[in-house]
Amino acid sequence: MAISSGDQIPDSTLTVMTPEGPAPVGTGDLFGSGRSVLFAVPGAFTPTCSAQHLPGFVEHADELKAKGVDRIVCMAVNDVFVMDAWSKHSNVGDQIMMAADGNGDFSEALGLTMDAAAFGMGKRSQRFALIINNGQVETVLVEAPGEFRVSSAEFVLDKL
């Protein structure tokens, strides 16, 4: 069953790139304090993700933070090295934390996976955005297959 508004973020581990190399970060530590926006994409470097989804959050990061968002996290079922390369390629800087859900464990715990085997991509995260406050989900915005609307930075801004 997919995560819903009012649910606590499940305990899991994501991986982020630090100056010292890859580092695990617990979802309880990451989302447990303050207000966060987590947006997930089916894959780094994929067309909609690279042309619209990530760039929208980069462009609107200051506006999101002005509305009380403490951290913006982009997540994909990719390895941390791919997420780091995508971050550099997309000029993300330090406005957005790029988090790898390498095996899809967190996406699965959220109930928000999809089967992209027909495209040679295996199990992936659905395209979605969550607004999280002190570890509790306020808003769940899941895209219908093939769509990009409700998880966009602009739509999230309207929900804050």
Secondary structure as a PSIPRED ss2 file (coil, helix, strand):
# PSIPRED VFORMAT (PSIPRED V4.0)

   1 M C   1.000  0.000  0.000
   2 A C   1.000  0.000  0.000
   3 I C   1.000  0.000  0.000
   4 S C   1.000  0.000  0.000
   5 S C   1.000  0.000  0.000
   6 G C   1.000  0.000  0.000
   7 D C   1.000  0.000  0.000
   8 Q E   0.000  0.000  1.000
   9 I C   1.000  0.000  0.000
  10 P C   1.000  0.000  0.000
  11 D C   1.000  0.000  0.000
  12 S C   1.000  0.000  0.000
  13 T E   0.000  0.000  1.000
  14 L E   0.000  0.000  1.000
  15 T E   0.000  0.000  1.000
  16 V E   0.000  0.000  1.000
  17 M E   0.000  0.000  1.000
  18 T E   0.000  0.000  1.000
  19 P C   1.000  0.000  0.000
  20 E C   1.000  0.000  0.000
  21 G E   0.000  0.000  1.000
  22 P E   0.000  0.000  1.000
  23 A E   0.000  0.000  1.000
  24 P E   0.000  0.000  1.000
  25 V E   0.000  0.000  1.000
  26 G E   0.000  0.000  1.000
  27 T H   0.000  1.000  0.000
  28 G H   0.000  1.000  0.000
  29 D H   0.000  1.000  0.000
  30 L H   0.000  1.000  0.000
  31 F H   0.000  1.000  0.000
  32 G C   1.000  0.000  0.000
  33 S C   1.000  0.000  0.000
  34 G C   1.000  0.000  0.000
  35 R E   0.000  0.000  1.000
  36 S E   0.000  0.000  1.000
  37 V E   0.000  0.000  1.000
  38 L E   0.000  0.000  1.000
  39 F E   0.000  0.000  1.000
  40 A E   0.000  0.000  1.000
  41 V E   0.000  0.000  1.000
  42 P C   1.000  0.000  0.000
  43 G C   1.000  0.000  0.000
  44 A C   1.000  0.000  0.000
  45 F C   1.000  0.000  0.000
  46 T C   1.000  0.000  0.000
  47 P H   0.000  1.000  0.000
  48 T H   0.000  1.000  0.000
  49 C H   0.000  1.000  0.000
  50 S H   0.000  1.000  0.000
  51 A H   0.000  1.000  0.000
  52 Q H   0.000  1.000  0.000
  53 H H   0.000  1.000  0.000
  54 L H   0.000  1.000  0.000
  55 P H   0.000  1.000  0.000
  56 G H   0.000  1.000  0.000
  57 F H   0.000  1.000  0.000
  58 V H   0.000  1.000  0.000
  59 E H   0.000  1.000  0.000
  60 H C   1.000  0.000  0.000
  61 A H   0.000  1.000  0.000
  62 D H   0.000  1.000  0.000
  63 E H   0.000  1.000  0.000
  64 L H   0.000  1.000  0.000
  65 K H   0.000  1.000  0.000
  66 A H   0.000  1.000  0.000
  67 K C   1.000  0.000  0.000
  68 G C   1.000  0.000  0.000
  69 V C   1.000  0.000  0.000
  70 D C   1.000  0.000  0.000
  71 R E   0.000  0.000  1.000
  72 I E   0.000  0.000  1.000
  73 V E   0.000  0.000  1.000
  74 C E   0.000  0.000  1.000
  75 M E   0.000  0.000  1.000
  76 A E   0.000  0.000  1.000
  77 V C   1.000  0.000  0.000
  78 N C   1.000  0.000  0.000
  79 D C   1.000  0.000  0.000
  80 V H   0.000  1.000  0.000
  81 F H   0.000  1.000  0.000
  82 V H   0.000  1.000  0.000
  83 M H   0.000  1.000  0.000
  84 D H   0.000  1.000  0.000
  85 A H   0.000  1.000  0.000
  86 W H   0.000  1.000  0.000
  87 S H   0.000  1.000  0.000
  88 K H   0.000  1.000  0.000
  89 H H   0.000  1.000  0.000
  90 S C   1.000  0.000  0.000
  91 N C   1.000  0.000  0.000
  92 V C   1.000  0.000  0.000
  93 G C   1.000  0.000  0.000
  94 D C   1.000  0.000  0.000
  95 Q C   1.000  0.000  0.000
  96 I C   1.000  0.000  0.000
  97 M E   0.000  0.000  1.000
  98 M E   0.000  0.000  1.000
  99 A E   0.000  0.000  1.000
 100 A E   0.000  0.000  1.000
 101 D C   1.000  0.000  0.000
 102 G C   1.000  0.000  0.000
 103 N C   1.000  0.000  0.000
 104 G C   1.000  0.000  0.000
 105 D H   0.000  1.000  0.000
 106 F H   0.000  1.000  0.000
 107 S H   0.000  1.000  0.000
 108 E H   0.000  1.000  0.000
 109 A H   0.000  1.000  0.000
 110 L H   0.000  1.000  0.000
 111 G C   1.000  0.000  0.000
 112 L C   1.000  0.000  0.000
 113 T E   0.000  0.000  1.000
 114 M E   0.000  0.000  1.000
 115 D E   0.000  0.000  1.000
 116 A C   1.000  0.000  0.000
 117 A H   0.000  1.000  0.000
 118 A H   0.000  1.000  0.000
 119 F H   0.000  1.000  0.000
 120 G C   1.000  0.000  0.000
 121 M C   1.000  0.000  0.000
 122 G C   1.000  0.000  0.000
 123 K E   0.000  0.000  1.000
 124 R E   0.000  0.000  1.000
 125 S E   0.000  0.000  1.000
 126 Q C   1.000  0.000  0.000
 127 R C   1.000  0.000  0.000
 128 F E   0.000  0.000  1.000
 129 A E   0.000  0.000  1.000
 130 L E   0.000  0.000  1.000
 131 I E   0.000  0.000  1.000
 132 I E   0.000  0.000  1.000
 133 N E   0.000  0.000  1.000
 134 N C   1.000  0.000  0.000
 135 G C   1.000  0.000  0.000
 136 Q E   0.000  0.000  1.000
 137 V E   0.000  0.000  1.000
 138 E E   0.000  0.000  1.000
 139 T E   0.000  0.000  1.000
 140 V E   0.000  0.000  1.000
 141 L E   0.000  0.000  1.000
 142 V E   0.000  0.000  1.000
 143 E C   1.000  0.000  0.000
 144 A C   1.000  0.000  0.000
 145 P C   1.000  0.000  0.000
 146 G C   1.000  0.000  0.000
 147 E C   1.000  0.000  0.000
 148 F C   1.000  0.000  0.000
 149 R C   1.000  0.000  0.000
 150 V C   1.000  0.000  0.000
 151 S C   1.000  0.000  0.000
 152 S C   1.000  0.000  0.000
 153 A H   0.000  1.000  0.000
 154 E H   0.000  1.000  0.000
 155 F H   0.000  1.000  0.000
 156 V H   0.000  1.000  0.000
 157 L H   0.000  1.000  0.000
 158 D H   0.000  1.000  0.000
 159 K H   0.000  1.000  0.000
 160 L C   1.000  0.000  0.000
